[in-house]
Amino acid sequence: MMNYTNKVAKALTVVAVIIGLIVFILGIVAANHASNMGTPAAGVFTSLLSYWFAGFVAALFFVALAEIIQQLEKLNFQFARSSVANPEPNKTEDTANIEGNNSDEKPDDYVPTYKDYKEAWAWTIGIGFLFIIFLIAFGTSR
């Protein structure tokens, strides 16, 4: 499990784990119920995967929210520490490149920005669509 220092982030992670466990069990119960009602195997499997996918997305939402809160707290701490220790404004990336420092090395206290993860959303949505297509393809077969 993630090592969060923020109490809210810890609580949200616990909520995510609880949601994941509850939905995992509910998926098995729903699949068992669908099986007892005479649903074909593909429908039972689709019911199971639907519950699990919805639970995974819900739990992932809470984990992501916890991570955002933790990163904001870390950023706030670093900002407070740097503004107290160094009241002068820091050099931006553009001014560093103008001065001839074209190194791709990142300092030890580097905090990633949205530019570092700009393609992650495309992968996430693409994998989600592939999973939905998989559910539709195997859920409607008779």
C-alpha positions as CSV (number, residue, x, y, z in Angstrom):
1,M,0.0,0.0,0.0
2,M,1.1,3.5,-0.6
3,N,2.9,5.3,2.3
4,Y,0.9,8.5,2.7
5,T,1.6,11.0,5.4
6,N,-1.7,12.9,4.9
7,K,-4.6,11.6,7.0
8,V,-7.2,12.3,4.3
9,A,-5.1,10.5,1.7
10,K,-4.8,7.5,4.1
11,A,-8.5,7.5,4.7
12,L,-9.3,7.7,1.0
13,T,-7.0,4.7,0.3
14,V,-8.7,2.7,3.0
15,V,-12.1,3.6,1.4
16,A,-10.7,2.4,-2.0
17,V,-9.6,-0.9,-0.6
18,I,-13.0,-1.4,1.2
19,I,-14.9,-0.6,-2.0
20,G,-12.7,-2.9,-4.0
21,L,-13.3,-5.8,-1.6
22,I,-17.1,-5.2,-1.4
23,V,-17.5,-5.0,-5.1
24,F,-15.3,-8.1,-5.6
25,I,-17.6,-10.1,-3.4
26,L,-20.8,-8.5,-4.9
27,G,-19.5,-9.5,-8.4
28,I,-19.2,-13.1,-7.3
29,V,-22.7,-13.0,-5.7
30,A,-24.2,-11.4,-8.8
31,A,-22.6,-14.0,-11.1
32,N,-23.8,-16.8,-8.8
33,H,-27.3,-15.4,-8.9
34,A,-27.2,-15.0,-12.7
35,S,-26.0,-18.6,-13.0
36,N,-28.9,-19.8,-10.8
37,M,-31.4,-18.0,-12.9
38,G,-30.3,-20.0,-16.0
39,T,-28.2,-17.3,-17.7
40,P,-25.7,-18.6,-20.2
41,A,-22.0,-18.8,-19.2
42,A,-21.1,-15.7,-21.3
43,G,-23.8,-13.6,-19.5
44,V,-22.5,-14.8,-16.1
45,F,-19.0,-13.9,-17.0
46,T,-20.1,-10.5,-18.3
47,S,-22.0,-9.9,-15.1
48,L,-19.0,-10.7,-13.1
49,L,-16.7,-8.5,-15.1
50,S,-19.1,-5.6,-15.1
51,Y,-19.2,-5.6,-11.3
52,W,-15.5,-5.9,-11.1
53,F,-14.8,-3.3,-13.7
54,A,-17.2,-0.8,-12.0
55,G,-15.6,-1.5,-8.6
56,F,-12.1,-1.1,-10.0
57,V,-12.9,2.2,-11.5
58,A,-14.5,3.4,-8.3
59,A,-11.6,2.3,-6.2
60,L,-9.1,3.7,-8.7
61,F,-10.9,7.1,-8.4
62,F,-10.4,7.2,-4.6
63,V,-6.8,6.1,-4.9
64,A,-6.2,8.8,-7.5
65,L,-7.8,11.4,-5.3
66,A,-5.6,10.3,-2.4
67,E,-2.5,10.6,-4.6
68,I,-3.5,14.1,-5.7
69,I,-4.0,15.2,-2.1
70,Q,-0.6,13.7,-1.1
71,Q,1.1,15.4,-4.1
72,L,-0.5,18.7,-3.3
73,E,0.7,18.4,0.3
74,K,4.2,17.6,-0.8
75,L,4.2,20.5,-3.3
76,N,2.9,22.8,-0.6
77,F,5.6,21.7,1.8
78,Q,8.3,22.1,-0.8
79,F,7.0,25.6,-1.8
80,A,6.9,26.7,1.8
81,R,10.4,25.4,2.4
82,S,11.9,27.0,-0.7
83,S,10.2,30.3,-0.2
84,V,11.5,30.5,3.4
85,A,15.0,29.4,2.5
86,N,15.3,31.2,-0.9
87,P,13.0,34.3,-1.2
88,E,14.3,35.0,-4.7
89,P,12.2,33.6,-7.6
90,N,13.5,30.4,-9.0
91,K,14.7,30.2,-12.6
92,T,12.2,28.8,-15.0
93,E,12.8,26.1,-17.5
94,D,12.9,28.7,-20.3
95,T,15.6,30.9,-18.7
96,A,17.7,27.8,-17.9
97,N,17.7,26.9,-21.6
98,I,18.6,30.4,-22.6
99,E,21.6,30.4,-20.4
100,G,22.9,27.3,-22.2
101,N,21.9,24.6,-19.7
102,N,20.4,22.1,-22.0
103,S,20.9,19.1,-19.6
104,D,18.0,16.6,-19.5
105,E,19.0,15.6,-15.9
106,K,16.4,16.4,-13.3
107,P,17.4,17.5,-9.8
108,D,16.7,15.2,-6.9
109,D,13.8,17.4,-5.6
110,Y,12.1,17.5,-9.1
111,V,8.3,17.5,-8.9
112,P,6.7,16.1,-12.1
113,T,4.2,18.4,-13.9
114,Y,1.3,17.6,-16.2
115,K,3.8,17.8,-19.2
116,D,5.5,14.6,-17.8
117,Y,2.2,12.7,-18.0
118,K,0.6,14.2,-21.1
119,E,0.1,10.9,-22.9
120,A,-1.1,8.9,-19.9
121,W,-4.7,9.9,-20.3
122,A,-4.7,8.5,-23.9
123,W,-3.5,5.1,-22.7
124,T,-6.0,5.0,-19.9
125,I,-8.9,5.8,-22.2
126,G,-7.7,3.5,-24.9
127,I,-7.4,0.5,-22.5
128,G,-10.9,1.4,-21.1
129,F,-12.4,1.4,-24.6
130,L,-10.8,-2.0,-25.4
131,F,-12.2,-3.4,-22.2
132,I,-15.7,-2.1,-23.0
133,I,-15.4,-3.5,-26.5
134,F,-14.4,-6.9,-25.0
135,L,-17.4,-6.8,-22.7
136,I,-19.8,-6.0,-25.5
137,A,-18.3,-8.6,-27.8
138,F,-18.5,-11.4,-25.3
139,G,-21.5,-10.2,-23.4
140,T,-23.9,-10.3,-26.4
141,S,-22.8,-13.6,-27.8
142,R,-25.4,-16.3,-27.4
